[in-house]
Amino acid sequence: MISTLAHIHTSAQIGNNVRIDPFVVIEAGVSIGDDTHVMSHAIIMENTIIGKKCQIFPGAVIGAIPQDLKFVGELTNVEIGDYNTIRECVTINRGTKDKWKTIIGNHCLLMAYCHVAHDCTIGDHVILANSVQLAGHVDIGDYAILGGVAAAIQFAKIGPHTYIAGHTEIRKDVPPYIKAGRSPLCYVGLNSVGLQRRGFTTEKINEILEIYRIIYLRGLNTTQALEHIEKEIPQSPEKTEIIAFVSNSKRGIVKASGKGQPDED
């Protein structure tokens, strides 16, 4: 059902069974997939693409121009996948000529008042709790969870299957599969509960844990730790992913906690 009190540009493409409530604004070039619900007072700005079966709650603003003084009006957009829930007053800015788009994957939950800045890339099954703030160019892997009011600086990278505590500042990259918390943000253990919920075996979790013991608990620098991992840990997709993430980190990864041994459960 599409309300007659909504403003929808004639060039917008609206899928089947889409519900658009009163006082929604949908601008030129927008595409909305089947069975999506856009609630009152949400604004979907030009050239935004939204997939099927999404829920866009009141006050959300999707596709506004970047808050970046280098932006000069280039044709960029926001691409949002399927089965996403975008809660009240979330803001998602379109890209710049760096990546040309801001991307949200599938099955994500962005809770109220989150901000996703230009050129961010968010994977599938990601949860951003209330008021998470992402600066430009942030990359977040699949199944990552960020606690409320966490904030990531520009170009931060957050690996898949991570859990980051609320009220934290993400100034370093956060490798895959770990929990990070405290201030300054640091490694506090493996996200073993999350991994168990997603079907990782005990043997696989222990393998990943051993990798992070080498990185964080042996007193090695990053180069030394990666050399030991290559020699001591059998080949696996998880090992390859962790090594690639750490090796490619330009700002460096979060350090170990300075308050005793990190948690391991």
C-alpha positions in Angstrom: 0.0 0.0 0.0 1.4 3.4 -1.0 -0.1 6.4 0.8 -1.3 9.3 -1.2 0.3 11.5 1.3 3.8 10.3 0.4 5.9 12.2 -2.1 7.4 9.8 -4.7 9.4 11.0 -7.7 8.1 9.8 -11.0 11.4 8.2 -11.8 11.5 6.1 -8.7 11.2 2.3 -9.2 8.9 0.7 -6.6 8.7 -3.1 -6.4 5.7 -5.3 -5.7 3.9 -5.2 -2.3 5.9 -2.3 -1.1 4.3 -0.3 1.7 5.0 3.4 1.9 3.4 5.3 4.7 2.2 8.9 4.9 4.8 11.7 4.7 7.6 9.6 3.2 9.8 11.4 0.6 11.3 9.3 -2.2 13.5 11.2 -4.6 14.6 10.7 -8.2 16.3 7.5 -9.3 15.5 5.6 -6.1 14.9 1.8 -6.4 13.0 -0.1 -3.7 12.7 -3.9 -3.8 9.6 -6.1 -3.2 7.9 -6.3 0.2 9.9 -3.4 1.7 8.1 -1.1 4.2 9.1 2.6 4.4 7.5 4.2 7.4 6.3 7.8 8.0 8.8 10.7 7.7 11.6 8.6 6.3 13.5 10.2 3.4 15.1 8.2 0.7 17.3 10.5 -1.4 18.3 10.3 -5.0 19.8 7.2 -6.6 19.5 5.1 -3.5 19.0 1.4 -4.0 17.1 -0.6 -1.4 16.6 -4.4 -1.6 13.6 -6.6 -0.8 11.9 -7.1 2.5 13.6 -4.2 4.3 12.1 -2.2 7.1 12.9 1.6 7.1 11.6 3.2 10.3 10.4 6.8 10.9 13.0 9.6 10.6 15.6 7.6 8.7 17.5 9.6 6.1 19.2 7.5 3.4 21.3 8.8 0.6 22.1 12.3 1.7 25.2 13.8 0.3 28.5 13.2 2.2 29.6 15.4 5.0 32.9 15.7 3.3 34.3 19.0 2.0 36.0 17.2 -0.9 32.7 16.1 -2.3 31.9 18.2 -5.4 28.6 16.7 -6.5 29.9 13.6 -8.2 27.2 11.0 -9.0 27.4 8.5 -6.2 24.8 6.4 -4.3 23.9 4.1 -1.4 23.2 0.4 -2.0 21.3 -1.5 0.6 20.7 -5.3 0.3 17.8 -7.5 1.4 16.1 -8.2 4.7 17.6 -5.2 6.5 16.1 -3.3 9.4 17.0 0.4 9.6 15.6 1.9 12.8 14.5 5.4 13.8 16.7 8.4 12.7 19.5 6.4 11.2 21.5 8.3 8.6 23.3 6.7 5.7 25.3 9.0 3.4 26.1 8.3 -0.2 29.7 7.7 -1.4 32.3 10.0 -2.8 34.6 9.4 -5.8 36.8 7.3 -3.5 34.4 4.3 -3.7 31.4 5.9 -5.5 29.0 4.2 -3.1 28.1 3.3 0.5 27.2 -0.3 0.8 25.0 -2.2 3.4 24.8 -6.0 2.9 21.9 -8.3 3.7 20.2 -9.2 7.0 21.7 -6.2 8.9 20.2 -4.4 11.9 21.0 -0.7 12.3 19.5 0.5 15.6 18.2 4.0 16.3 20.4 7.0 15.7 23.3 5.2 13.9 25.3 7.1 11.4 27.0 5.5 8.4 29.2 8.0 6.6 30.3 8.1 3.0 32.1 5.1 1.4 31.5 2.7 4.2 31.1 -1.0 3.4 29.1 -3.1 5.8 28.8 -6.9 5.3 26.0 -9.3 5.9 24.3 -10.0 9.3 26.0 -7.0 10.9 24.4 -5.4 14.0 25.1 -1.7 14.9 23.5 -1.0 18.3 22.0 2.4 19.2 24.0 5.5 18.2 27.0 3.7 16.7 28.9 6.3 14.6 30.9 5.3 11.6 33.2 7.9 9.9 33.9 7.7 6.2 35.5 4.7 4.5 35.0 2.2 7.4 34.8 -1.5 6.4 32.9 -4.0 8.6 32.9 -7.7 7.9 30.0 -10.2 8.1 28.4 -11.0 11.5 30.2 -8.2 13.3 28.4 -6.6 16.3 29.2 -3.1 17.6 27.8 -2.1 21.0 25.9 1.1 21.5 27.7 4.5 21.1 30.8 2.8 19.7 32.5 5.1 17.2 35.0 4.3 14.4 37.4 6.7 12.8 37.9 7.1 9.1 39.3 4.0 7.2 39.0 1.7 10.3 38.6 -1.9 9.4 36.6 -4.4 11.5 36.9 -8.1 10.7 34.0 -10.6 10.5 32.6 -12.3 13.5 33.9 -9.6 15.9 32.2 -8.2 19.0 33.1 -4.7 20.0 31.9 -3.3 23.3 29.7 -0.2 23.6 31.0 3.3 24.4 34.4 2.5 22.8 36.6 4.4 20.3 37.7 2.3 17.3 41.0 3.9 16.4 42.8 0.7 15.3 41.7 -2.2 13.1 39.9 -5.0 14.8 40.9 -8.5 13.5 38.4 -11.2 12.7 36.8 -13.4 15.4 37.8 -11.4 18.5 36.1 -9.5 21.3 37.4 -5.9 21.8 36.6 -3.6 24.7 38.0 -1.2 27.3 39.6 2.1 26.8 41.8 2.4 24.8 40.2 -0.4 22.8 42.1 -3.7 23.0 41.8 -7.4 22.5 39.9 -9.0 25.4 39.5 -12.6 24.0 37.9 -14.6 21.3 34.3 -14.1 20.4 33.7 -17.8 21.1 30.0 -17.5 22.0 29.3 -15.8 18.7 31.3 -18.4 16.8 29.5 -21.3 18.6 26.2 -19.8 17.6 27.3 -19.7 14.0 28.3 -23.3 13.9 32.1 -23.2 14.5 33.3 -26.4 16.0 35.2 -26.5 19.3 38.3 -27.6 17.3 38.0 -24.7 15.0 37.5 -22.2 17.8 40.6 -23.6 19.6 42.6 -23.2 16.4 41.6 -19.6 16.1 42.3 -19.0 19.8 45.8 -20.4 19.4 46.5 -18.0 16.6 45.6 -15.1 18.8 47.6 -16.4 21.7 50.6 -16.2 19.4 49.7 -12.6 18.3 48.8 -11.3 21.7 50.3 -13.4 24.5 53.8 -14.3 23.5 55.4 -10.9 23.6 56.1 -10.9 19.8 55.9 -8.0 17.4 53.5 -8.4 14.5 56.1 -9.7 12.0 57.4 -12.3 14.4 53.9 -13.4 15.4 52.9 -13.9 11.7 56.0 -15.9 11.1 55.2 -18.2 14.1 51.6 -18.6 12.9 52.8 -19.7 9.4 55.1 -22.3 11.0 52.9 -23.6 13.8 49.3 -23.5 12.7 47.9 -25.8 10.0 46.6 -24.2 6.9 42.9 -23.2 7.0 40.6 -20.5 5.6 40.5 -18.8 9.0 44.3 -18.7 9.3 44.6 -17.2 5.8 42.0 -14.6 6.6 43.6 -13.5 9.9 47.1 -13.3 8.4 45.8 -11.3 5.4 43.9 -8.9 7.7 46.8 -8.3 10.0 49.3 -8.0 7.2 47.2 -5.5 5.3 46.3 -3.3 8.2 47.6 0.2 7.5 46.9 1.7 10.9 47.8 -1.5 12.9 45.5 -3.8 14.9 44.2 -3.3 18.5 46.7 -4.3 21.1 46.4 -6.7 24.0 44.9 -5.6 27.3 47.3 -4.0 29.7 45.2 -5.2 32.6 46.3 -8.8 33.1 45.5 -11.7 30.8 42.8 -11.3 28.2 39.6 -13.2 28.6 39.5 -16.4 26.5 35.8 -17.4 26.6 
